[in-house]
Amino acid sequence: MKVQFTNSDLKKLGKAFDALARKGRDTAPLMDAFGQTLVDSSVHRLAVTNESPDGEKWPTSARARAKGTPTQYKSGTAGLAGSLTHASGSDSVEWGSALPYAAQRQFGGTIRAKNGDALKFSTFDESGEEIFIVVKQVTQPARPYLGISADDEFELEGLALDFFNDAVTQ
């Protein structure tokens, strides 16, 4: 097999590479699109799927079991889900929440009383009745909502392809 290029072909190819190089110098719009996509995906995990980025189902809370709902949250726009945001730069993006309990939700952990000997709060028993309990500590399981799933990777790749394709099709 033999491939031949004319001078005209080489000029077009050179222009395409120049356009890609220019586009690659300012990826801030791409990073911003990545950030919004990752925020949307994390909100979806919190409000709809209740699973980690790797597809592992979260442990159901007593409140969700009592109310007979699969979701941990009443609304995708309130609380933790509503607090998610992103910050992007020319070649990076970060997303997450500044809420004080955001890390606890992501990684899990033990909550201990700060003032007094015990934690006092209401929850639900297995029959769905609201109960008031007093305990020294509560251990919450991790419910990872931040991360990049296989679906996220596919979407991010598509965004990148569209971003750079625009450079060579103009």
PAZAPA-4460 file (N, C-alpha, C; in steps of 0.05 Angstrom, whole numbers, plus 32768, in hexadecimal, padded with zeros to 4 digits):
% residues 170
    n_x    n_y    n_z   ca_x   ca_y   ca_z    c_x    c_y    c_z   seq   type   mol
   8011   7FE9   8000   8000   8000   8000   8012   8019   8000     1      M     A
   800A   802B   7FF0   801A   8044   7FED   8008   805C   7FF2     2      K     A
   8011   806F   8002   8002   8087   8008   8012   809F   7FFD     3      V     A
   8004   80AF   7FEF   8011   80C7   7FE4   8002   80E0   7FED     4      Q     A
   8011   80F5   7FF2   8005   810E   7FFA   800F   8123   7FE6     5      F     A
   7FFC   8134   7FDF   8004   814B   7FCE   800C   8162   7FE0     6      T     A
   8017   8176   7FD4   801E   818E   7FE4   8005   819A   7FF0     7      N     A
   7FEF   819A   7FE2   7FD5   81A4   7FEC   7FCC   8194   8004     8      S     A
   7FCF   817A   8003   7FC8   8168   8019   7FD9   816F   8032     9      D     A
   7FF3   8172   802D   8005   8178   8044   7FFF   8194   8050    10      L     A
   7FF7   81A7   8040   7FEF   81C2   804A   7FD6   81BF   805B    11      K     A
   7FC3   81B0   8052   7FAA   81AC   8061   7FB0   819E   807C    12      K     A
   7FC1   818A   807A   7FC8   817B   8092   7FD7   818E   80A6    13      L     A
   7FE9   819E   809B   7FF8   81B1   80AC   7FE5   81C5   80BA    14      G     A
   7FD1   81CE   80AB   7FBD   81E1   80B6   7FAD   81D3   80CC    15      K     A
   7FA6   81BA   80C7   7F97   81AC   80DC   7FA7   81A8   80F5    16      A     A
   7FC1   81A1   80F3   7FD2   819E   810A   7FD6   81B9   8118    17      F     A
   7FD8   81CF   8109   7FDB   81E9   8115   7FC1   81F0   8125    18      D     A
   7FAA   81EA   811A   7F91   81EF   8127   7F8F   81DF   8141    19      A     A
   7F97   81C6   8140   7F96   81B5   8158   7FA9   81C0   816D    20      L     A
   7FC1   81C9   8165   7FD4   81D4   8178   7FC9   81ED   8185    21      A     A
   7FBC   81FF   8175   7FB0   8217   8181   7F9A   8210   8194    22      R     A
   7F89   81FD   818D   7F73   81F5   819E   7F7E   81E8   81B8    23      K     A
   7F93   81DA   81B6   7F9F   81CD   81CD   7FAC   81E0   81E1    24      G     A
   7FB2   81F8   81D8   7FBE   820C   81EA   7FA9   8218   81FD    25      R     A
   7F90   8216   81F6   7F7B   8221   8208   7F65   820D   820B    26      D     A
   7F69   81FA   821E   7F55   81E6   8223   7F42   81ED   823A    27      T     A
   7F43   8206   8243   7F31   820F   8259   7F14   8209   8253    28      A     A
   7F0A   820E   823B   7EEE   8208   8236   7EE8   81EA   8238    29      P     A
   7EFB   81D9   8230   7EF8   81BC   8232   7EF8   81B4   8250    30      L     A
   7F0A   81C0   8260   7F0B   81B9   827C   7EF1   81C1   828A    31      M     A
   7EE6   81D8   8282   7ECD   81E1   828E   7EB6   81CD   8287    32      D     A
   7EB6   81C4   826E   7EA2   81B0   8266   7EA6   8196   8275    33      A     A
   7EBE   818E   8279   7EC4   8176   8289   7EB9   8179   82A5    34      F     A
   7EBE   8191   82B1   7EB5   8196   82CD   7E97   8194   82CF    35      G     A
   7E89   81A1   82BD   7E6B   81A0   82BE   7E61   8183   82BA    36      Q     A
   7E6D   8175   82A8   7E65   8159   82A4   7E6A   8148   82BD    37      T     A
   7E80   814C   82CB   7E86   813D   82E3   7E74   8145   82FA    38      L     A
   7E6D   815E   82FC   7E59   8167   8310   7E3E   815A   830B    39      V     A
   7E35   815B   82F2   7E1B   814F   82EB   7E1B   8132   82F1    40      D     A
   7E30   8124   82EB   7E32   8107   82F1   7E31   8102   830F    41      S     A
   7E3F   8112   831F   7E3F   810E   833C   7E23   8114   8348    42      S     A
   7E16   8128   833E   7DFA   812F   8347   7DE8   8117   8340    43      V     A
   7DEB   810C   8328   7DDB   80F5   8320   7DDF   80DD   8333    44      H     A
   7DF8   80D9   833C   7DFE   80C3   834F   7DF0   80C8   836A    45      R     A
   7DF0   80E1   8373   7DE4   80E8   838C   7DC5   80E6   838B    46      L     A
   7DBA   80F0   8376   7D9D   80F3   8375   7D8E   80DB   8367    47      A     A
   7D9C   80CC   8357   7D8E   80B7   8348   7D9A   809B   834C    48      V     A
   7DB3   8097   8345   7DBD   807B   8343   7DC6   8070   835E    49      T     A
   7DCF   8081   8371   7DDA   8078   838A   7DEF   8062   8387    50      N     A
   7E02   8068   8375   7E18   8055   8372   7E32   8065   836D    51      E     A
   7E48   8058   8373   7E62   8064   8370   7E69   8066   8352    52      S     A
   7E7E   8075   834B   7E86   8077   832F   7E8D   805B   8323    53      P     A
   7E96   8048   8334   7E9C   802E   8329   7E84   801B   8328    54      D     A
   7E6C   8026   832E   7E53   8017   832C   7E4A   8008   8344    55      G     A
   7E59   800B   835B   7E51   7FFD   8373   7E3A   800C   8381    56      E     A
   7E25   7FFD   8387   7E0D   8009   8395   7E15   8011   83B1    57      K     A
   7E0B   8028   83B9   7E0F   8032   83D4   7DFE   8022   83E8    58      W     A
   7E07   8020   8401   7DF6   8015   8416   7DDE   8028   8419    59      P     A
   7DC6   801D   841C   7DAE   802D   841F   7DAC   8038   843B    60      T     A
   7DA6   8051   843E   7DA3   805C   8459   7D89   8053   8466    61      S     A
   7D88   8056   8480   7D70   804F   848F   7D58   8060   8485    62      A     A
   7D5D   8079   8480   7D48   808B   8476   7D3D   8082   845B    63      R     A
   7D4F   807A   8449   7D46   8071   842E   7D36   8057   8431    64      A     A
   7D40   8045   8442   7D31   802B   8446   7D16   8031   8452    65      R     A
   7D14   8043   8465   7CFB   8049   8473   7CE7   8056   8460    66      A     A
   7CF1   8066   844E   7CDF   8074   843B   7CDA   8064   8422    67      K     A
   7CE8   804E   841F   7CE4   803D   8408   7CEE   8049   83EE    68      G     A
   7D01   805A   83F0   7D0D   8067   83D8   7D29   805D   83D4    69      T     A
   7D32   805B   83BB   7D4E   8052   83B7   7D62   8069   83BA    70      P     A
   7D59   8082   83BB   7D6B   8098   83BB   7D71   80A1   83D7    71      T     A
   7D89   80AC   83DB   7D91   80B6   83F5   7D89   80D3   83F9    72      Q     A
   7D81   80E1   83E3   7D7C   80FD   83E4   7D61   8104   83D8    73      Y     A
   7D54   8118   83E4   7D3A   8120   83DA   7D3B   812D   83BF    74      K     A
   7D50   813C   83BA   7D51   814C   83A1   7D6E   814D   8397    75      S     A
   7D70   814E   837D   7D8B   8151   8371   7D96   816C   8373    76      G     A
   7D87   8180   837C   7D91   819B   837C   7D95   81A6   8398    77      T     A
   7D8E   8196   83AC   7D91   819F   83C8   7DA9   8192   83D5    78      A     A
   7DB1   819C   83EB   7DC6   8190   83FB   7DE0   818B   83EC    79      G     A
   7DEB   8173   83F0   7E04   816C   83E4   7E04   816E   83C5    80      L     A
   7DEF   8162   83B9   7DED   8163   839C   7DEC   817F   8391    81      A     A
   7DDE   8191   839F   7DDC   81AC   8396   7DF5   81BD   839B    82      G     A
   7E07   81B3   83AC   7E1F   81C1   83B2   7E36   81BB   83A0    83      S     A
   7E33   81A7   838F   7E4A   819F   837E   7E4F   81B5   8369    84      L     A
   7E69   81BA   8365   7E71   81CE   8352   7E8D   81C5   8347    85      T     A
   7E96   81D4   8334   7EB1   81CE   8329   7EC1   81E8   8324    86      H     A
   7EDB   81E4   8323   7EED   81FA   831C   7F00   81EF   8307    87      A     A
   7F03   81FD   82F1   7F14   81F4   82DC   7F29   8209   82D5    88      S     A
   7F3F   81FF   82CB   7F55   8210   82C2   7F5B   820A   82A5    89      G     A
   7F73   8211   829D   7F7A   820D   8281   7F80   81F0   827B    90      S     A
   7F87   81E0   828F   7F8E   81C4   828A   7F85   81B1   82A1    91      D     A
   7F72   81BB   82B1   7F69   81AA   82C8   7F4D   81B1   82D0    92      S     A
   7F41   819E   82DE   7F26   81A3   82E9   7F24   8195   8304    93      V     A
   7F16   81A2   8317   7F10   8197   8331   7EF2   8199   8335    94      E     A
   7EE6   8185   8342   7ECA   8188   8349   7EC5   817B   8364    95      W     A
   7EB0   8185   8371   7EAA   817B   838C   7E98   818E   839A    96      G     A
   7E98   818C   83B5   7E87   819C   83C6   7E97   81A7   83DD    97      S     A
   7E90   81BF   83E7   7E9D   81CB   83FE   7E8D   81C5   8417    98      A     A
   7E77   81B7   8415   7E67   81B1   842D   7E78   81A0   8441    99      L     A
   7E74   81A5   845B   7E85   8198   846F   7E82   8179   8470   100      P     A
   7E6B   816F   8467   7E67   8152   8468   7E6C   8144   844D   101      Y     A
   7E76   8153   8439   7E7A   8147   841F   7E8F   8131   841F   102      A     A
   7EA5   8135   842D   7EB9   8120   842F   7EAF   8107   843E   103      A     A
   7E9F   810C   8452   7E93   80F6   8462   7E82   80E4   8450   104      Q     A
   7E73   80F1   843E   7E62   80E2   842B   7E74   80D2   8418   105      R     A
   7E88   80DE   840D   7E9A   80D2   83FA   7EAA   80BA   8405   106      Q     A
   7EB5   80BF   841D   7EC8   80AB   8428   7EBD   809B   843F   107      F     A
   7EA6   80A4   844B   7E9C   8097   8463   7EAC   809E   847B   108      G     A
   7EA4   8095   8492   7EB2   809B   84AA   7EA1   809A   84C3   109      G     A
   7EAD   809F   84D9   7E9F   809E   84F3   7E9A   80BB   84FD   110      T     A
   7E81   80BF   8506   7E79   80D9   8511   7E77   80D4   852F   111      I     A
   7E85   80E6   853F   7E84   80E4   855C   7E79   80FF   8567   112      R     A
   7E6D   80FD   857E   7E63   8115   858B   7E79   8129   8591   113      A     A
   7E75   8142   858A   7E89   8157   8590   7E83   8164   85AB   114      K     A
   7E69   816A   85AF   7E61   8177   85C8   7E4F   8163   85D7   115      N     A
   7E58   8159   85EC   7E48   8146   85FB   7E52   812A   85F7   116      G     A
   7E44   8117   8603   7E4D   80FB   8603   7E42   80EB   85EC   117      D     A
   7E2D   80F6   85DF   7E1F   80E5   85CB   7E14   80F5   85B4   118      A     A
   7E0F   80E8   859E   7E00   80F3   8587   7DE3   80ED   858C   119      L     A
   7DD2   8100   8586   7DB5   80FD   858A   7DA8   8105   8570   120      K     A
   7D99   80F3   8564   7D8B   80FA   854B   7D75   80E6   8545   121      F     A
   7D64   80EE   8532   7D4E   80DC   852A   7D56   80CD   8511   122      S     A
   7D4C   80B5   850E   7D51   80A4   84F7   7D38   8093   84F4   123      T     A
   7D3A   807E   84E5   7D23   806C   84E1   7D2B   804F   84E7   124      F     A
   7D19   8041   84F4   7D1E   8025   84F9   7D16   8014   84E0   125      D     A
   7D1A   7FFA   84E1   7D15   7FE9   84CA   7CF8   7FE9   84C1   126      E     A
   7CE5   7FF0   84D3   7CC9   7FF0   84CC   7CC1   800B   84C0   127      S     A
   7CD3   801E   84BF   7CCD   8038   84B4   7CC5   804D   84C7   128      G     A
   7CC4   8046   84E1   7CBC   8059   84F6   7CD4   806B   84FD   129      E     A
   7CCE   8084   8500   7CE3   8097   8508   7CE9   8092   8526   130      E     A
   7D03   8091   852C   7D0C   808C   8547   7D21   80A0   854E   131      I     A
   7D24   80A5   8568   7D39   80B7   8572   7D4E   80A5   8580   132      F     A
   7D67   80A9   8578   7D7C   8099   8584   7D92   80AA   8590   133      I     A
   7DA0   809E   85A3   7DB7   80AA   85B0   7DCE   8096   85AF   134      V     A
   7DE4   809D   85A2   7DFB   808C   859E   7E15   809B   85A2   135      V     A
   7E2A   808D   85A8   7E44   809A   85AB   7E50   80A1   8590   136      K     A
   7E4B   8091   857C   7E56   8096   8561   7E45   8088   854C   137      Q     A
   7E48   8092   8534   7E3B   8086   851D   7E4F   8083   8507   138      V     A
   7E50   806C   84FA   7E63   8067   84E4   7E52   8067   84CA   139      T     A
   7E59   807A   84B9   7E4B   807B   849F   7E5C   806E   848A   140      Q     A
   7E50   805D   8479   7E60   8051   8463   7E66   8066   844D   141      P     A
   7E7B   8060   843F   7E82   8072   8428   7E6C   806F   8413   142      A     A
   7E65   8085   8407   7E52   8086   83F0   7E5F   8098   83DB   143      R     A
   7E74   808D   83CD   7E83   809E   83BA   7E71   80A9   83A4   144      P     A
   7E72   80C2   83A1   7E63   80D0   838B   7E76   80DE   8378   145      Y     A
   7E8E   80E4   8381   7EA2   80F1   836F   7EB4   80DB   8363   146      L     A
   7EBA   80DF   834A   7ECB   80CC   833C   7EC3   80CB   831F   147      G     A
   7ED1   80BD   830F   7ECB   80BB   82F2   7EC4   809F   82EB   148      I     A
   7EAB   809B   82E3   7EA1   8081   82DB   7EA8   807B   82BE   149      S     A
   7EA3   8063   82B5   7EA8   805B   8299   7E97   806D   8287   150      A     A
   7E7E   8072   828F   7E6C   8083   827F   7E77   80A0   827E   151      D     A
   7E82   80A9   8295   7E8E   80C4   8295   7EA6   80C5   8282   152      D     A
   7EB7   80B1   8282   7ECE   80B0   8270   7EC5   80B2   8253   153      E     A
   7EB1   80A3   824C   7EA6   80A4   8231   7E9D   80C0   822A   154      F     A
   7E8E   80CD   823C   7E84   80E8   8237   7E9B   80FC   8235   155      E     A
   7EAF   80FA   8247   7EC5   810C   8246   7ED5   8109   822C   156      L     A
   7ED9   80F0   8224   7EE6   80EB   820A   7ED7   80F9   81F3   157      E     A
   7EBD   80F6   81F3   7EAD   8103   81DF   7EAF   8121   81DF   158      G     A
   7EB0   812D   81F7   7EB4   814A   81F9   7ECF   8152   81ED   159      L     A
   7EE3   8143   81F4   7EFE   8149   81EA   7EFF   8146   81CB   160      A     A
   7EF4   8131   81C1   7EF3   812E   81A4   7EE5   8145   8196   161      L     A
   7ECE   814C   81A1   7EBF   8163   8195   7ECF   817D   8197   162      D     A
   7EDC   8181   81AD   7EEC   8199   81B1   7F02   819B   819C   163      F     A
   7F11   8186   8198   7F27   8187   8185   7F1D   8184   8168   164      F     A
   7F07   8176   8164   7EFC   8174   8149   7EF4   818F   813E   165      N     A
   7EEA   81A0   8150   7EE2   81BB   8148   7EFA   81CA   813C   166      D     A
   7F11   81C5   8146   7F29   81D3   813C   7F30   81CB   811F   167      A     A
   7F2C   81B3   8118   7F34   81AA   80FD   7F1D   81AC   80E9   168      V     A
   7F04   81B1   80F2   7EEE   81B2   80DF   7EE6   81CF   80D9   169      T     A
   7EF3   81E2   80E5   7EED   81FE   80E0   7EFB   8209   80C8   170      Q     A
***
